[in-house]
Amino acid sequence: MRRRRPIHLPRPLQDRLDAATRAFIQADRRFVADFTSPAGEPAFTGPDSISWQVFKNPLSLFVGGVAAVILELAEPRVRAGVWGHSTFRGDPLERIRRTGLSAMMTVYGARSRSEQMIRRVVAMHARINGTTDDGMPYRADDPELLRWVQATASFGFLEAYDAWVHPVDEVARSRFHKEGVEAARLYGAHDTPRTGHERDLYFAMMRDRLEASSVIFEFLDIVRGVRLLPRPLAGVQEMLVKAAIEILPEWVRERLSLGAAWDLRPWQRLLIRRAGAIIDRIPLRAAPPAQACRRLGLPEDYLYAR
């Protein structure tokens, strides 16, 4: 993927963005989000990986995360586990924050800290089980369901970056999928797709298991309304939710009844692409990508100067 020079903002604006980033990361005292130590310790993948490039963009992370959750909720057993055993309805901002930090730690965190976090998540999953409204039993640690969750996350983040930031070629796509295999295995997801072709075949295999649900529309209402951006930018948040729906395969949208009302206007697509490309060039000192680079002795803007 072709890189351009980083954009260094005026100091007052940069300080405000760093402060907001730091507040978001450190808001949950139960999760020590330190990406700067132990000094020199590598993550699951390195700073020259595709994953480190893709996960550094907050716009595509939000879009990709929404798309991934839509796909998760389309599978009835995953939907029952996610919706019945999470705080999303009561405190959506906190759930978004924890989920985002978990993804950041898996990509940028020192390996020992990432493995420690993954063990906690695996232990939590082991306690979650139940029955869907249709009587199907489920367990959150079921490898089959974890495989779907991992595949949908990879789909969301990669396709959001490709659509709204920079195109990703087939070689880079294959690298991205392979980079996630080891961490996925530790979470309990096995036989995860290693190429885009394998992912497409897997999605086709899952087609008949996916279904529309009122929960999906409840999720979309929540994520459109939760205050992630300042009030003057609330309309942008609405557009980003639609951008997530636009990257879904057409057959998925039809199956989930996400029709033309969820389409972006041409000028909105252009705006999101321009914003995504610009944001991709702005280093945030307090964000996990810059912190991880410092841990490895690299400049804070290393990922933005390639």
C-alpha positions as CSV (number, residue, x, y, z in Angstrom):
1,M,0.0,0.0,0.0
2,R,1.4,3.4,-1.0
3,R,2.0,5.8,1.9
4,R,2.3,9.6,2.0
5,R,3.9,12.0,4.4
6,P,2.3,12.4,7.8
7,I,0.3,15.5,8.6
8,H,1.5,17.3,11.8
9,L,-1.3,19.5,13.1
10,P,-0.8,22.8,14.9
11,R,0.3,22.2,18.5
12,P,-2.9,23.3,20.3
13,L,-5.1,21.2,18.1
14,Q,-2.7,18.2,18.3
15,D,-2.8,18.5,22.1
16,R,-6.6,18.5,22.2
17,L,-6.8,15.4,20.0
18,D,-4.2,13.7,22.2
19,A,-6.0,14.6,25.3
20,A,-9.3,13.3,23.9
21,T,-7.6,10.1,22.8
22,R,-6.0,9.6,26.2
23,A,-9.3,10.1,28.0
24,F,-11.0,7.5,25.8
25,I,-8.3,4.9,26.3
26,Q,-7.9,5.4,30.1
27,A,-11.6,5.7,31.0
28,D,-11.9,2.0,32.0
29,R,-9.8,1.5,35.2
30,R,-10.3,-2.3,34.9
31,F,-8.3,-2.3,31.7
32,V,-4.7,-1.1,31.8
33,A,-4.2,0.2,28.3
34,D,-0.4,0.6,28.3
35,F,1.1,0.0,24.9
36,T,4.5,1.5,25.7
37,S,5.9,-1.3,27.8
38,P,7.7,-3.6,28.3
39,A,10.2,-1.7,26.2
40,G,11.3,-3.5,23.1
41,E,8.8,-6.4,23.4
42,P,7.2,-7.3,20.1
43,A,3.5,-7.7,19.4
44,F,1.9,-10.6,17.4
45,T,2.8,-8.8,14.3
46,G,5.4,-6.1,13.6
47,P,5.3,-2.4,12.6
48,D,5.8,-3.3,8.9
49,S,2.7,-5.5,8.9
50,I,-0.6,-4.8,7.1
51,S,-2.4,-5.0,10.4
52,W,-0.5,-2.1,11.9
53,Q,-1.4,0.0,8.9
54,V,-5.1,-0.9,8.8
55,F,-5.8,-0.6,12.6
56,K,-4.3,2.8,13.0
57,N,-7.2,4.7,11.3
58,P,-10.0,5.5,13.8
59,L,-12.5,6.3,11.0
60,S,-12.2,2.9,9.3
61,L,-12.1,1.2,12.7
62,F,-15.4,2.6,13.6
63,V,-17.0,1.7,10.3
64,G,-15.4,-1.7,10.2
65,G,-16.5,-2.4,13.8
66,V,-20.1,-1.6,13.0
67,A,-20.1,-3.8,9.9
68,A,-18.6,-6.7,11.9
69,V,-21.2,-6.4,14.6
70,I,-24.0,-6.4,12.0
71,L,-22.7,-9.7,10.6
72,E,-22.2,-11.1,14.1
73,L,-25.8,-10.3,15.0
74,A,-27.1,-11.9,11.8
75,E,-26.1,-15.3,13.2
76,P,-28.8,-16.3,15.8
77,R,-26.5,-18.0,18.3
78,V,-23.9,-15.3,18.2
79,R,-26.7,-12.7,18.5
80,A,-28.1,-14.4,21.6
81,G,-24.7,-14.5,23.2
82,V,-23.8,-10.9,22.4
83,W,-27.1,-9.3,23.1
84,G,-28.0,-11.3,26.1
85,H,-24.7,-11.1,27.9
86,S,-23.3,-7.7,27.2
87,T,-23.8,-4.1,28.5
88,F,-24.4,-2.7,25.0
89,R,-28.0,-1.7,25.7
90,G,-27.3,-0.1,29.1
91,D,-23.9,1.5,28.4
92,P,-23.0,1.4,24.7
93,L,-20.1,3.8,24.9
94,E,-18.4,1.7,27.5
95,R,-18.9,-1.5,25.4
96,I,-17.5,0.2,22.3
97,R,-14.5,1.5,24.2
98,R,-13.7,-2.0,25.7
99,T,-14.1,-3.7,22.4
100,G,-11.9,-1.2,20.6
101,L,-9.2,-1.4,23.2
102,S,-9.2,-5.2,23.1
103,A,-8.7,-5.0,19.3
104,M,-5.9,-2.5,19.8
105,M,-4.2,-4.6,22.4
106,T,-4.3,-7.7,20.2
107,V,-2.7,-5.8,17.3
108,Y,-0.3,-3.3,19.0
109,G,0.1,-4.6,22.6
110,A,3.3,-6.3,23.8
111,R,2.8,-10.0,23.3
112,S,2.9,-10.9,27.0
113,R,0.2,-8.3,27.7
114,S,-1.9,-9.3,24.7
115,E,-1.8,-13.0,25.8
116,Q,-2.8,-12.0,29.4
117,M,-5.8,-10.0,28.0
118,I,-6.8,-12.9,25.7
119,R,-6.8,-15.3,28.6
120,R,-9.2,-13.1,30.5
121,V,-11.5,-12.9,27.5
122,V,-11.4,-16.7,27.0
123,A,-12.2,-17.2,30.7
124,M,-15.2,-14.9,30.4
125,H,-16.4,-16.7,27.3
126,A,-16.3,-20.0,29.2
127,R,-19.0,-18.7,31.5
128,I,-21.4,-17.6,28.8
129,N,-24.0,-20.0,27.5
130,G,-27.7,-20.2,26.9
131,T,-30.5,-21.0,24.4
132,T,-31.7,-18.9,21.5
133,D,-35.4,-18.0,21.2
134,D,-35.7,-20.9,18.8
135,G,-34.3,-23.3,21.2
136,M,-30.8,-23.6,19.8
137,P,-28.1,-24.0,22.6
138,Y,-25.0,-21.8,22.4
139,R,-21.7,-21.3,24.2
140,A,-19.5,-18.3,23.8
141,D,-16.5,-20.5,23.6
142,D,-17.8,-22.6,20.8
143,P,-15.0,-22.7,18.2
144,E,-17.6,-22.5,15.4
145,L,-19.1,-19.3,16.7
146,L,-15.7,-17.8,17.5
147,R,-14.6,-18.5,13.9
148,W,-17.5,-16.5,12.6
149,V,-16.8,-13.6,15.0
150,Q,-13.1,-13.5,14.0
151,A,-14.0,-13.7,10.3
152,T,-16.5,-10.9,10.5
153,A,-14.1,-8.7,12.4
154,S,-11.4,-9.3,9.8
155,F,-13.9,-8.5,7.0
156,G,-15.1,-5.3,8.6
157,F,-11.8,-3.7,9.4
158,L,-10.1,-4.7,6.1
159,E,-13.0,-3.8,3.9
160,A,-13.6,-0.5,5.7
161,Y,-10.0,0.5,5.2
162,D,-10.1,-0.6,1.5
163,A,-13.3,1.3,0.8
164,W,-12.8,4.5,2.8
165,V,-9.1,5.0,3.2
166,H,-6.8,3.3,0.7
167,P,-7.3,0.4,-1.7
168,V,-5.7,-2.9,-0.5
169,D,-4.3,-5.2,-3.1
170,E,-4.7,-9.0,-3.1
171,V,-1.1,-9.6,-1.8
172,A,-1.7,-7.3,1.1
173,R,-5.1,-8.8,1.8
174,S,-3.6,-12.3,2.1
175,R,-1.0,-11.0,4.4
176,F,-3.6,-9.3,6.6
177,H,-5.6,-12.5,7.0
178,K,-2.6,-14.6,7.8
179,E,-1.4,-12.0,10.4
180,G,-4.5,-12.6,12.4
181,V,-4.4,-16.4,12.5
182,E,-2.2,-16.8,15.7
183,A,-4.2,-14.4,17.9
184,A,-7.5,-15.9,16.6
185,R,-6.3,-19.4,17.6
186,L,-5.6,-18.1,21.2
187,Y,-9.1,-16.7,21.4
188,G,-10.3,-20.2,20.4
189,A,-11.1,-19.6,16.7
190,H,-9.6,-22.3,14.5
191,D,-9.5,-22.8,10.7
192,T,-10.0,-19.0,10.2
193,P,-9.8,-17.8,6.5
194,R,-6.2,-17.1,5.4
195,T,-7.1,-15.4,2.1
196,G,-9.9,-13.3,0.7
197,H,-11.0,-16.3,-1.4
198,E,-11.3,-18.5,1.6
199,R,-13.2,-15.8,3.4
200,D,-15.7,-15.5,0.5
201,L,-16.2,-19.2,0.5
202,Y,-16.8,-19.2,4.2
203,F,-19.3,-16.4,4.0
204,A,-21.1,-18.3,1.2
205,M,-21.3,-21.4,3.4
206,M,-22.8,-19.3,6.2
207,R,-25.4,-17.7,4.0
208,D,-28.3,-19.8,5.0
209,R,-27.6,-19.3,8.7
210,L,-27.8,-15.6,8.6
211,E,-31.2,-13.9,9.2
212,A,-32.8,-10.5,9.7
213,S,-33.6,-9.5,13.3
214,S,-35.0,-6.5,15.1
215,V,-31.9,-6.6,17.3
216,I,-29.8,-5.5,14.3
217,F,-31.9,-2.4,13.9
218,E,-31.9,-1.8,17.6
219,F,-28.1,-2.0,17.5
220,L,-28.0,0.5,14.6
221,D,-30.3,2.9,16.5
222,I,-27.9,2.7,19.5
223,V,-24.7,3.2,17.5
224,R,-26.2,6.2,15.6
225,G,-27.3,7.8,18.9
226,V,-24.4,7.2,21.3
227,R,-22.3,10.3,21.7
228,L,-18.9,9.4,20.2
229,L,-18.4,12.7,18.4
230,P,-19.2,16.3,19.4
231,R,-22.8,17.3,18.7
232,P,-22.0,19.4,15.6
233,L,-20.6,16.2,14.0
234,A,-23.6,14.0,14.8
235,G,-24.5,13.9,11.2
236,V,-21.1,12.5,10.4
237,Q,-21.6,9.7,12.8
238,E,-24.9,8.8,11.0
239,M,-23.0,8.7,7.7
240,L,-20.3,6.4,9.1
241,V,-23.0,3.9,10.1
242,K,-24.3,4.0,6.6
243,A,-20.7,3.6,5.3
244,A,-20.5,0.4,7.4
245,I,-23.7,-1.0,5.7
246,E,-22.3,-0.1,2.3
247,I,-19.3,-2.4,2.6
248,L,-21.5,-5.4,3.3
249,P,-21.9,-7.9,0.5
250,E,-25.1,-7.1,-1.5
251,W,-26.6,-10.5,-0.7
252,V,-26.1,-9.8,3.0
253,R,-27.9,-6.5,2.8
254,E,-30.8,-8.1,1.0
255,R,-31.0,-10.9,3.6
256,L,-30.9,-8.5,6.5
257,S,-33.4,-6.0,4.9
258,L,-30.9,-3.2,4.8
259,G,-32.2,-1.6,1.7
260,A,-31.6,1.7,-0.2
261,A,-32.6,3.8,2.8
262,W,-29.2,3.0,4.2
263,D,-27.3,4.2,1.1
264,L,-25.0,7.1,1.2
265,R,-25.3,10.0,-1.2
266,P,-22.4,10.5,-3.7
267,W,-21.2,13.6,-1.9
268,Q,-21.2,11.7,1.4
269,R,-19.1,8.9,0.0
270,L,-16.6,11.4,-1.3
271,L,-16.5,13.2,2.0
272,I,-15.9,10.0,3.9
273,R,-13.1,8.9,1.6
274,R,-11.3,12.2,1.8
275,A,-11.7,12.3,5.6
276,G,-10.4,8.7,5.8
277,A,-7.4,9.5,3.7
278,I,-6.5,12.6,5.7
279,I,-7.0,11.0,9.1
280,D,-4.8,8.1,8.0
281,R,-1.9,10.6,7.9
282,I,-2.4,12.3,11.3
283,P,-0.3,10.7,14.1
284,L,-1.9,10.7,17.6
285,R,0.8,10.5,20.3
286,A,-1.6,9.1,22.8
287,A,-3.0,6.4,20.5
288,P,-1.9,2.8,20.6
289,P,-0.1,2.9,17.2
290,A,2.2,5.7,18.3
291,Q,2.7,4.2,21.7
292,A,3.6,0.8,20.3
293,C,6.1,2.4,17.9
294,R,7.7,4.2,20.9
295,R,7.9,0.8,22.7
296,L,9.9,-0.6,19.8
297,G,12.2,2.4,19.6
298,L,10.6,3.8,16.4
299,P,9.4,7.4,15.8
300,E,5.8,8.1,16.8
301,D,4.9,8.9,13.2
302,Y,6.6,5.8,11.7
303,L,3.4,4.2,10.5
304,Y,2.4,7.5,8.8
305,A,5.7,8.1,7.0
306,R,6.0,4.9,5.0
